[in-house]
Amino acid sequence: MPSSSGSVRSDGSTLEGTFIVDNSPRYIIVDVKPPNQPFECSKATLTYDRAWDLSGPSNWRGRIGKDDLRMDFDGGVSIAGPLAESRLRSDQSRGAGTWSTVKASLPLSPGKTDNKPQKAPPRRGPVQDPAKAARIEELIQLKAPIIAYVALQLCCLAAHSHLFLQCLRTVGRGEIYGMLL
């Protein structure tokens, strides 16, 4: 079974895990029932059968121990590893959540210095290079006839419906006849 190293942290009621699978990030956000002490596991191991098991909704059952973590998910997926700090008690837990390739992070923990929010990417303005701007305009002009042709094909498939008439009004009869010739 393939495996991947990553990290897991919990605020007590929600758990977030981050792993790299096939050179792509995979995230898990699940609820923890019953809620328990916050914890972190920076050396978590994710074990799975197939990478596509790491997408969409999933239920889990497991144990958040005094010194370690073991979570078993639907589809044979599991997460295990040592906790960063010992806890007062061991808890049998369960929950549900979602695997994703997009990060939806837990709120920042107060007093943590390694838990900084990420900066937003810089906003892009209009293209400054005249050559690039001209090429972009050329590509836009090339795509317009292609889009009209595809619309014509779709309308021909639905020739006996009102969609065909709407297509004629939208694209224009002159352009359609020109494309057919």
C-alpha positions in Angstrom: 0.0 0.0 0.0 1.4 3.5 -0.9 2.0 5.9 2.0 2.8 9.5 2.4 4.2 11.7 5.2 2.5 14.8 6.4 1.0 16.6 9.4 -2.2 16.6 11.3 -3.5 19.2 13.8 -6.8 19.6 15.7 -8.4 22.4 17.7 -10.4 19.8 19.6 -13.5 19.7 17.5 -12.1 19.9 13.9 -9.0 18.1 12.5 -6.9 19.2 9.5 -4.4 17.0 7.8 -1.9 17.9 5.0 -0.1 15.3 2.8 1.7 15.1 -0.5 0.4 12.3 -2.8 1.8 11.9 -6.3 3.5 15.3 -6.1 0.1 17.0 -5.3 -1.1 18.3 -2.0 -4.0 16.5 -0.4 -5.9 17.9 2.5 -8.4 16.4 4.9 -10.8 18.4 7.1 -13.0 16.4 9.5 -15.0 16.9 12.6 -14.0 15.2 15.8 -16.7 13.6 18.0 -16.7 13.8 20.9 -14.6 17.0 21.0 -11.3 16.6 22.9 -8.0 18.3 23.7 -6.2 20.1 20.9 -3.2 18.3 19.5 -0.6 18.2 16.7 1.1 15.4 14.9 3.9 16.7 12.6 5.1 13.2 11.6 1.8 11.6 10.4 1.8 8.8 7.9 -1.1 8.5 5.4 -1.6 5.0 4.0 -4.0 4.4 1.1 -4.8 1.9 -1.7 -5.5 4.4 -4.6 -5.0 8.1 -4.8 -8.6 8.6 -5.9 -9.7 7.3 -2.4 -8.4 10.7 -1.2 -11.1 12.8 -2.7 -14.6 13.7 -1.6 -16.5 12.9 1.6 -15.2 10.3 4.1 -16.1 9.0 7.5 -13.5 7.9 10.1 -13.2 6.1 13.4 -10.1 5.9 15.5 -8.2 6.6 18.7 -6.5 9.8 19.7 -4.2 8.4 22.4 -2.1 10.0 25.0 1.0 9.9 22.8 -0.2 8.8 19.3 -3.0 9.0 16.8 -4.7 6.3 14.7 -7.6 7.2 12.2 -9.2 4.7 9.9 -11.2 6.2 7.0 -13.6 4.7 4.4 -11.9 2.9 1.6 -9.0 1.5 3.5 -7.3 4.9 4.1 -5.6 5.4 7.5 -3.6 8.1 9.3 -1.2 7.3 12.2 1.6 9.0 14.0 3.1 10.3 17.2 1.6 13.4 18.9 3.9 16.4 19.3 3.0 16.6 23.0 1.5 14.1 25.4 -2.2 14.4 26.3 -4.0 13.8 29.6 -6.2 11.0 28.3 -6.9 8.7 25.4 -10.1 9.1 23.4 -12.0 6.9 21.0 -13.3 9.3 18.3 -15.2 9.4 15.1 -16.3 11.9 12.5 -16.9 12.9 8.9 -15.2 15.2 6.6 -13.8 15.8 3.1 -10.6 15.0 1.2 -9.6 17.8 -1.1 -6.7 19.2 -3.2 -7.7 22.7 -2.1 -6.7 23.9 1.4 -9.5 25.1 3.7 -7.6 25.9 6.9 -8.6 25.9 10.5 -8.5 29.2 12.3 -5.1 30.3 13.6 -4.2 29.1 17.0 -3.6 31.9 19.5 0.0 32.4 20.5 1.5 30.2 17.7 4.4 31.8 15.8 4.7 29.1 13.2 1.0 29.4 12.2 1.1 32.6 10.1 -1.6 33.4 7.6 -0.5 33.1 3.9 -0.2 36.2 1.8 -2.6 36.6 -1.0 -1.0 36.4 -4.5 -0.3 39.7 -6.1 -3.1 41.0 -8.3 -2.4 41.1 -12.0 -3.1 44.2 -14.1 -3.4 44.6 -17.8 -0.6 43.3 -20.0 2.1 45.9 -20.3 4.1 44.4 -23.1 2.6 45.6 -26.5 3.7 42.4 -28.3 2.0 40.2 -25.7 -1.2 42.4 -25.7 -1.3 42.1 -29.6 -0.9 38.3 -29.4 -3.7 38.0 -26.8 -6.0 40.1 -29.0 -5.1 38.0 -32.0 -6.0 34.8 -30.1 -9.3 36.3 -29.0 -10.2 37.1 -32.6 -9.2 33.6 -33.7 -11.5 32.0 -31.1 -14.6 34.0 -32.0 -15.2 32.1 -35.3 -14.5 28.8 -33.6 -17.1 29.5 -30.9 -19.6 30.5 -33.5 -19.0 27.3 -35.5 -19.4 25.2 -32.4 -22.6 27.0 -31.6 -23.8 26.3 -35.2 -23.0 22.6 -34.8 -25.0 22.5 -31.5 -27.9 24.2 -33.1 -27.9 21.8 -36.0 -28.1 19.0 -33.6 -31.2 20.6 -32.1 -32.6 21.8 -35.5 -36.2 21.0 -34.5 -36.2 23.0 -31.3 -36.4 26.6 -30.4 -32.6 26.5 -29.7 -31.9 26.7 -33.4 -33.8 29.9 -33.8 -32.1 31.4 -30.8 -28.7 30.5 -32.3 -29.6 32.2 -35.6 -30.5 35.4 -33.7 -27.4 35.2 -31.5 -24.7 34.4 -34.0 -26.2 36.2 -37.0 -27.3 34.8 -40.3 -24.5 36.3 -42.3 -21.8 34.7 -40.2 -23.5 31.3 -40.4 -24.0 31.4 -44.2 -20.3 32.5 -44.5 -19.1 29.6 -42.4 -21.1 27.1 -44.4 -19.7 28.3 -47.8 
